[in-house]
C-alpha cells in the first residue's frame, strides 16, 4: 500500500483514496423549515370527527397557516441568493414566477402554482447534495491517519472559488459558424478522424462497409494530419480535383475540415488558439471577433456573481449574443437532467478543510468491507453474464472465431442501453439483481415477513462475516471492474464533541460500482492538485484499463458527467467509435474500433488489435455496464416496505415504503384544507415519518416532502396525480437520514448543511 495515496480500510483488503470529494448544499438545511408549519400539523392531527369544535379550530389555523406560507414564499422569492440560484437554473422563472410572487397577494390557482415552484427549488437547494453552482459547491476531504475523528475548519466565506465555463457545445457552434466562412476555408487544417483507419487504400469506419479509395484520394487522406492547411493540401491556387477529393473525404466522414477541438475545461481558449493559426491577419481578426464578443459576454456573467439582477441581465445578453452569432437557440434538450442545457455553467469550491481520522475509518471498515465485496460480486457476475451473451451473439453472427468489434457492440449495446426492449437483457439484469438481493437477504437473515413488518433490522459485521464470504466469494478478478467502486458515505453525529472523537454513524448513499466518479470533470476540475488524483490512480494498480471514448453531443457528455483528460492516465487504452467527447492524455494509446476484432479465448472473449495487442472484452464493455451496476446495487428489496438495515454503525438501507399511485386517493381531494387533513391522516395510518424523500416515475429526481409543509404536501399530491394519469405505477417514500439535526457540515457561522463524501475504494493491488 502506498500511504501517500491510500489508507487501509481495516483488514478488509480494501484501500481508500486519501482524497474524497465533499458534496453538499450551498443553502443551510434549516432554511427549508421556513415553509413547514408545526401549528398547522398539530391542528390537523387534532381534528376529531365527533367534536365539531376541533374542525372549526383547524379551519381557523389553516387560514392563518396559508398566510404564513405566503409570507415565507414571498421572502424566499425576494431573497438575493435564492434569486441568484434560480437565475442560474432557469432565468425565465425570475420574471414569470419570482417577480409575480413579490407583488401577488391572492392564493388562487396561479399563486399556488408559484408556491409549488418555489418550494420545489427550496427543498433542492437546502437538502439535495448536488454538485453544481454556488448552491452545490464541491469541497474536498482528506483521510488523515494522524487525526482521531472528523476535523473541519470552514473558511470565513462559504466559497473559496467561483468559475464560469462554457459548455463545449456552445463553443462548437461558434467554431462551426466561423469555419463555414469562405475566407477561412483555406486556413483550416484537415485531419483524419480518430475513429477511421486507412489500410492500404481501404478506408474503414465504424458501422459502415469498407471503401476502397482511389490512390490519389488515399494519399490525400494520409496527409490530413491536422498540421497542414487546406491550401497546403490542394495548392494555391487550388487544384479543383484536389478540392473535390477533400470534399468527398469529408462527406464520407473520414476527415474533419473545421475548427472543432476536443472537449476541455476551457474550450474557448482552445478555439482561440486554433483561430490564431490563420495566416492572414485580416481573416484572423474577423474570425476571432464573434468568439471574443461571446467571451466578453460570458465574463460579464461571471462578474455578476452575488448580484442577481445584474446576473439576469448579463445572462440575457449572453444568450442574445450567441443567438445572433450562431443563428441557434441558446438552450437545448429541455428537461434533460445532466445534459449541459445552457451555454455556460458555474462551478464552485467550498472553503473548508476536512480531515477524516483513523477512528472514523476504523468504525466504518468492518461494515463497508463486506458491502464492497458484494459490489465486486455484482460487477463480476453481471459482467460474466453479459460476456456469455456476447459470445452467443458472436457465434450467431459468424459461427467463426472473430467478429469486428463494432458489429459485436452494435448487437449487444441495445440490450444494455434499452433493457426494456430486449428479453435477453431483461433476463440477465433481472436475474443477477434478484440473485444479489436473495444473497443479501440470506446474509442478513431477512425473511419476507421481517421485510414487510420490521422497522429496524441490525446485524454486526462479525456475525455476518462467514455468510458474506460464502455468498459473495471474491477471487482474483480477471478485469478491473470488480476492483474499484465509488460509494457515497453520509455521516451523522450527535454533537461536535462526538464528531471530534470519531463517534459517528454512517449512511450508505449511492454505490457507483466498478467506477471512479472522481474522474468526472465536475470533480477533477475543482481539485486543488489534480495530479494527486492521477497519482492515486497510478498507485491503484489498474493495469490494462480500457476506456471507451464517449460519443460527442449526447446528454452523458456534458460538464456535469463527462470524464476529464486531466484525471486520466496515459497508461490506459482509449477506444473510439465516433466523434469523441474526450481527449486522451498526451502519450496515451488511442485506437479506432474498426481496427479491433472480438475473438473467443477459452470461455472468455478478447479484443485484438490488428497490430497484435489484446484486451479483455469485459474491459471494453465496462463503460456501458456502469449504469446497470449502479441500478443493480439494491441489497435489500421489498414489495411494500423495506426496513432500515444496519451493519454495525452503517445504514445499508434506509426504511422505505412503496405504494401504487392509485392507492393515494387523498391526492384527488379538491379542497386544499381537506386534502392536507387527509394527507396527515394517511401519513399517520401508514406509520410514515414527518419528513422523507419521494420518487415517482414522472420526475427524474427525488423530492423531499415534509408533511408539516402545506406546499410540499401539495407538491407530492401533484406528482402522484401526474403518475396516475401517466399510468406509471409506484410511489416510493424513503426516510430522510441523516436528518437535519444530525448534520455535521457547518459554515463559519455554525449553520448546518447536508453533505456526503464521494469515496474511491480500490482492492489492495498487493492482495488482488
N, C-alpha and C positions, 0 to 999 in steps of 0.2 A: 504494500500500500504506500502510495506517495502522499505523505501527510501534508505536503504543500497544497494539495488539491482535494483531498478526501479526508473524511473522518469515518471510522468504522461504526456501523450500526450494531453495536454489541458484538456478539459472536455469531451473528446470523449469516455471515458470508456476504453481506451487502455493504456497500460503501455509499456515503452521501457526499455529493459535491459540496465543497465548503461554501460556495456561493449559492444562495437561494433567492428567487425573486419574491418580493413582497407586494402582493396585490391587495389593494384596499380602496376604500371610497375617499372622495375628496370633500364630502359633507359629513359632519358629525351624525352619528346614528340617532341621537335624541331629537334632531330636527324633525324626524319622522313623526314623533309623538304629538306634534302641533296639530295634526289632523285626527288624532284619537280623542275620545271623549268618554271618560270613566262614568260621569254622571248619566249620560245617555244609556250606556250599557247597563248600569245598575237599575235605572228606571224601567228599562225593557225587561230585565230579569225579574223585576218585582211585580209585573203585571199578573194579576190573579183574575181569572175569568169569572170568579164568583164574587169579586169585590169591584164594583164599577169605579170606586174612587182611585184604585190603582191605575186603571186605564186612563182616567182623566189626568192623573199626575203625569203619566207617560206622555200624553199628548202635549201637555204644557212644557215638559222637559224637552221633548222632541223639537218643538218650535224654537226654544232657546238654543238648542244644540245646532240647528241649522244656521242660526245667526252666528254662533261661534265658529262654525265651519266656514261660512262665507268670509268672515273676517280673517281667519287663518289662511284661506286660499288667496285672498287679496294681498295679504302681507307677503306670502310666498311669491306671488306673481310680480310684486314690486321689488323684491329683494335683488340686489345687484348681482350677486354671484349666481343665483338661480337663473336670472335672465341671461347671464353670460353663457351658462352651461346649455340652456335651451337654444341659444343662438348658434352654438357650435353644432348641436344635434339637428335642429330643424328651424332655420331662421324665419320661415314664413309663420311659425306659430307665435312669434313675438307680437306681430300685428294682429293676427287672426284670433289669438287666444289670450295671451298675457295682457295686452293692452285693453282688450274688451273687458276682462275681469276687473281691471282697475277702475273702470267707470260704470260697471253694471251692478245694480243693487238687487235685481229680482232673481230668484232662484226658479226660473222657468226651465223648460226642457233644454234650451240652448245653454243657459247658465249652468245646469247640472252637467252638461257635456263638457264645458270648460273645466269644471271641478275634476271630472274623471281624468282629463288630460294632464292637469297639473299634479294631481295625486299620483298618477302613474309615473311621471318623471321624478317626483319627490321620493317615492319609495325606491326607485332605481338609484338615484344619486346618493341616497343615505345608506342603503343596505345591500347593494349589489356590487360584488368585487369585480368590476370591470377594469380593463387596462386601456383607458382612453381619455385623453384630455386632462384638464386640471381636476375634473370630478372623478378620475380614476388613475391617479398617478402611480407610476412604477417606482417601487423602492427596492432596496437590496438588504439582505441579511447575510450574516457570515457565521458559519458554525465555528465556534472558538472553544477548544478543549480547556483553555485556561479560565474560562468563565464558568461559574457554577450553574446559574439559572439563565433567565432571559433578561438581558440588559438592553434598555432602549435610551437613546438620547436624541429627542426631537430637536430640530433646528428652530430658530426664532420665528421663521415663516414656514408655512406648510410645504412650499415648493422650493427646491434648490435650482431648478432649471425648467424653462419652457422652450419648446422648439416647434415651429410651424413648418411643415414639409408638404411638398406637392405629392399627390398620388401620381404614380407612374403614368396612368392612362391620360392624365391631363397634359403632361409634357409630351407624350407620344402624339397627341392630337396636334400640338403646335409643330412638332417635328414633321408630321405628315403634310401640313399646310405649306411649310417653308420648302420642304423637299419637292413639292409639286410645282414650284415656280420654274419656268423655262430657263431663267438665267442661272439658277442654282444647279440644274441638271449636270452640266459638265464638271462640276466640282464634287459631286457625290462620289463615294468610294465603295463600289460594289463588292460584296463579299458572299461567298457561298454559304448557305445556311448550315448551321451546325448539325442539323439532322439529316443532311444529304450525304451521299457517298458516291464518288466517281471512281469506278473500277474500269480501267482501260478507257473505253469510250462510252461505257454504260452508266447511266445515271440511276441511282437508287434513291427513292424517297419513301417514307413510311406510308403504308396503307394504299400504295399505288403499284402498278406493274413497272418493272424496269424499262427504261427507254434508252435505245442506242442513239447517241448524238452524232451528228456529222463531225468529222475530225476537227474542223476549224472551230466549231462550237464548243467541243470538249476542251480544246486548247484555251479558248477564251475563258471558259469556266474555271480552269485551273489558275488562271491569272487573277481571278476575282478573289483576292485575299484581304481586302479591306485597306490595303496600303496605296493602291493605285486609284487615281480618279477616273471618271468616265472618259475624259479627254485623253488620258494616258492609254486607255484600253481601245478606244475607237479612232484615235487620231484627231488632229486639229489642222485643217478642217476634218470633220468627222467622215469616216467611211460608211456610207449608207448600209453596206452589207454587215459591217461590224455592229452598227447600231441596231439593226434588225435582229441580229443574233443575240445581243444583250437583252433586248426586249423579250425575245422568245424565252430566254432562260429565266427572266423574271416571271413571265406568265406561267411557266412550268412550276414555279415555286422553288427553283434551285438557287436563286440569288436574291439578296436584298439590295435594292438600289435606293437608299433612303438615308435619313439622318437618325433613325431609331438606334437605341442602345439598350444594353441590359438594364433591368431594374436596379435601382440603387437607392441609397439613403438621400442622395441629392441629385435627382435626375436632371434638374435644370442646369446644374454645373456641368454635367456630362454633355448635355446638348450644346451648351455654350462653347465647350471645348471643341466639339465637332464642327460647329459653325465657324469657329476661329481658324479652321484649316482651309477655308475657302480662300483661294489665292487672289481673287480680285477684291481690292479693299472696298469698292463701292457696293458690289454684290454682297460682300460680307456684312457691311453695315446695314443694308436693307434686310438681310436675312436675320440679323440679330435683333432688330427693332421690336418685333412682336413678343419675343421671349423677354426682352428687357422690360417691356411695358407690363407683362404679366408678373414678372418677378417683383417689380416695384409695387404692384397692387397687392401681392402676397405679403411683402414686407410691411405694408400699411396695416394689414390684418394682424400680423404678429405684434406690431407696435400698439395695437388696440387692447391688448390683454388687460383685464381688470376694468375696462370701460365698456359696458355692454352696448350702449347706444352708438359709440364710435365703431365698435366691432360690427354691429349690424350694418351700418353704412358702408364700412370697408369691405365686408363680405359681399354686399350687393355690387359694389364697384368691381371687385374681382370677377364675379360672375359675368357682369356686363362686358368686361374686357375680354374674357375668354370667349364668350359667345360671338363677339364682334370679330375677334382674330381668327377663330376656327370655324365659325358657322355651325357650331354644335351646341347642344344643351349643356349646361354646366353641372348637371347631375345625371346619374344613370342608375339602373337597376333598383328602382324604388321598392322598398320593403325588404331588401336583402339584408342579412344580419352582419356579415363581415366583408362586404363587397367593395369598400372604398367608394361609396356612392358619390361623394363630393370631390371638389378639386383638391382640397388640402385637408390635412389632419394636424391636430396639435398633440404632441407627446410631452409629458412632464415627468420630472423626477422628484419623488418625495424627499424632503430634507429630514432625514433621520438616520441614525446609526443603530443597527440592531445586531446584537451578539447572542447567539444561541449556544448555551453552555452544555457541559457534559452531562449534568443531571437530567436535563431535558431529553437529550439523546438516549440516555440510559433508560429513562421511563418509557420512551417510545419504542425502543428496539425490539423488545420481546413480542409486542403485538404487531408492529409493522412488518417485521421479517416474514412471518407466515403469510401475510397479505401479499407481499411482493412475490413470494414463492408461488402463490396461487395465480398471480398475474402472469408469471412466466409460463406456468402450465397452460393457461388460457391461450396465450400467444402461440406457444409451440404447438398445441393441439389444433387450434384453428388454422395455423399455417400449414400443418401437415395435411389436414383435410382438404384445403384448397390446392395444395401441391398435388394430392392424389387426383383431384378433379381436373387439374391442368394436364396430368398425364393421360387421363381419359380423353380429353379434348385433342391432345396431340396425336394419340393413337387413332382417334376417329377421323381426323383431318388428313393424316398421311399414311398411317399404317407402317411408316418407316421410322428411321432413327431421329430425324431432325425436322424442325419447323421454324421458319423465320419468326423471330421474336414478335414483330408487330402483328403477325397473324394470330399467334397464340394469345397475345394480350387483347386483341380485338375480340377474341372468343370468350375470354374469361372476365374481362373488366365489367361487362354489363351485369354479371352475376354478383359482383362486389358492390357496384355503384348503384344498381337498381334492383335490390334483392326482392322487392315485392313482385317483380315481373318474371322471375325465373325460379321454377320449382326446385331445381337442384340447389341453388344458393339458399333458398328459404330453409331447405332441409339441413344443409351444412351449418349455417349460422344458428338456426333454431336448436338443432340437436346439441351443438357444442355448448351453447349458453345454458340449455336445460341441464345438461350433464354437469356443467360447472356449478350451477345452483344446487343440484342434488348432492354433490360432493361437499359443498359448504354446509348444507343442512345436516349431513351426517356428522361432519366435524363438530358442528355446534349443537348436536342433538336437538335440532329443531324439527318438531313434527307439525303436520298441518294444523292440528288442534292448538299447539302452542303459538304458531304464527298468527292464527286467527284471533286468539283470545288473550295473549300475554302482552302486556305493555312494555316490560323491560326483561331482557334476557342477557345475563352476564356470564362470561366464562373467563378463565385465566389462560394465559399463553402456555403455561406449564401443563395444564390439564389437557390441552388440545394438541400438544406438540406431536405426539405419536400419530394421531389421526391426520394431521396436516401432512406429515411425511408420507403416510400411506396413500392419501387421496390425491396429493399433488407432488408426485415424485419429480425431482429436478436433477436430471443427469447433466452431462456436459453438453451445452447447446451447440448445434451444428451451424447455427446462424446467429446474427446479432439481435434479432427481435426479442428473444426472451431475456436478454442480458441487461436491459435498462428500461426504466419506467420513470414517469414524472407524476408523483402524487401531489395533490393539493391538500395541505395539512392546516387545519384551523386549531387554534389554541384557546383554552378557556381557563381563567384563573380567578380565584375568589377576591384577591386584592393584590396591590403592588408587592407586598412582602412575600406572598406566595409565589409570585412571578419571579422575584429575585432568587428565591430558593430553588426554583425549578419545579415547584409543586403545581403542576398544570395537568389539565385533561386535554385530550386531543379529539378532533372530529375529522374523519376522512371525507374530503370532498370528492371531486372527480379524480380518477386514476387514469392517466394517459399511458396506456400500456404500450410497450415497445417503442417509445418515442422520447425524445428530448425536446420539450417545448421551449426551452431557453434559447434554442436556435432561431426562434421566431424574431422577426425584425423588431416587433414592438418591445421585446425584452433586450435583445443584444444591443440595440441602438441606444439604450438608456444606461448601459452598464458603464461604470467609471473606468474600467480597464478590461475591455472585451478580450484582450489576449489571455486573461485568466480563464475565461470560458473555453478558449481553444486549448489551453494547456491542460485543463481538466479533462477535456475530450481525448486529448492525446494520451493522457495517463490512464484512461479507462480501458485501453486495450481493445478497441473495436476494429481490429484489422479486418480488411475485406468488406467494409461497409459500402453499400451501393445506394446512391440517391437517384431516384427518377426525377428528372428536372420537370417541374410542373409546367403546364401549358399556360401561355400568356393570355391575359384577357378573360380570366374566369373569376368567379366570386371567391375562390380559395387562394387567390394570389394578390390580395390587397395588402396594404401596410399592416393590417391587423394580424394576419395569419401567415404570411409568406416567410419562409426561411430567408436568412440574410447571409450573403457571402462572408461577412466579417466574422461570423461564428462557426464557419465550416472549415474543414481541413483539406489540404491538397492531397492527402493520402487516400481520401475517399475516391471512388469511381462514380462518375456522373453520366447518366444515360439520357439522351434527348430524343423525344418523339416528334417534337414540333416547335413552334416559336417559343423560346424559353422565357420563363419568368424568374430565372435565377442565373447569375453568372458564377460559375465555379471559381474558387480562389486561384490565384496565379500558380502555375505548376501542376494543376490537377489534370487528371485524365478525363477527357470528355469524349464519349462515344456516341455515334449515331446508332439508333436502334436497328437500322437496316443492315448494319454490319454484324448483327448478333443473331444467333440461331439457338433454339432450345433443343436439348437432347436428353434422352434418358441416361442415367448413370446409376446402375443397380436399381434401388427403389426410389431414388431421388431424381430430380431434374436439375440440370445445369444449363447455363447460358454460355455459349462460346463465341468469342470474337474471331473474325476472320484472321486476325493476327496471332491467335493462339491462346490468349488469356481466357480464363474460365471463372465463372462466378456461380454461386448457388442461386437457383431460381427464386428461392424464398427471399433472398436479399433484394432481388429486383421487384418482387411483389409486395415488399413490406409497406411501402408508402400507401398504396391503395387499400391495404388491410387495416391501416391505423384506425379509421373511423369505425370499423367493425369491432376492433379491440375495445375502443372506448365505450361503445354502446353495449358491448357484451359483458363488461365488468359489472355484473349485478349479483353479488354473492348471496343476497337474501331476497327471495321472492315472496309473493303473496297475492291472492286474488282480490281480497277486500281490505286486508290490513297487514301491516308489517311492523313488528315490534322494534324498539330501539335495541340494537345488539352491540354489546361492548366486549372487547377483549382487553383485560386489564383496564387501562385508562384510555383506550382508544375506542371511540364510537365508530364501529364498522358500518353501521346502517342506522339512519335516523328513523324514528317512528313515522309511518305514513299510512294514509287511508286512501282507498280507491273507490270511486263511485261512478256508476253510469250517469251521464249528464242528465238523462231524463228523470232520475230519481229526485233531483233538486227542484221540486215543484215550486218551492218558495221564490225562486228567481223570477217566476212569471207573475207574481203578485203585482198588480198595477200601482196600488197606493204605496208610496215610498215608506211611510211610517209603519204600515202593516208588513211590508216586505222586510224591513230591518228587524221588526219584532219576530217575524218568522225565522229569519236567519239566526238570531240569537237562540231561539228555541231549538233549531236544527243543530247548531253547534253543541249545545248542552246535551241533547239526546245522543249525539254521536260520540261524545267524550273528546271533542277536539280542543286543542289549546286555543288561547286567545289569539295567538299570532302564529302564522305559518306561511309556507310558500306553496302556491298552487301552480299546476301546469295543466294546460288544456291544448288539444291538438291544433286549435286555430291561432295560438300565439306561439311565436318562435322562441320566446324567452320566458323563464319562470317569473312570477309576480308575487310580491308579498301581500298578504291580506292580514289585517288586524280587525277582529270582529268588534272592537270598540270604535272603529272608524266608519262612519256612515259612507264616506266617499269610497273607501276601499271595499266595503261590502257591495256597494253599487257596481264597482269595477268588476268584482268577482261575478256578480249576477249577470252583468252584460256579457262577460266572456263565456259563461255557461250557456246563456241563451244562444250565442253565436255557435257554440259547439253543437247544441241540439239541432239548430237549423241546418248545420252542415252535415248532420248525421255522422259525427265523428267520435262519438263514444265516451271516453273516460276522462274524469276529472281526478287528478291526484293532488292531495294536500299533504305536505311534509312538515314536520315540526321545524321551527327555526332554532338552530343550535349551531354555535353558541348564540344565546340571546343577548340583548343589548347590555344587560347588567354584568355580563361575563367577558366583555371585550377587553383586550389588553393594549391595543394600539392607541396611543394618545398623541395629541399635538402639544405645543409648548404651554398651552393654557389648560391642559388636562382634559379636553374634550375627547371622547372615545369614538373610534372608527371601526367598522368591520374590516377584517383582514384575513388573508391566508398566505401561507408560504408555498410557493411552487418549487418543489424539491426535485433534484435529479438523483435517482438511486441506481447504482450500477453494481453488477456482480463483481466481486473482487477478482481481477484478472489472474491473481495467483492461485485462485481456487477453481476457476471455471475454464 
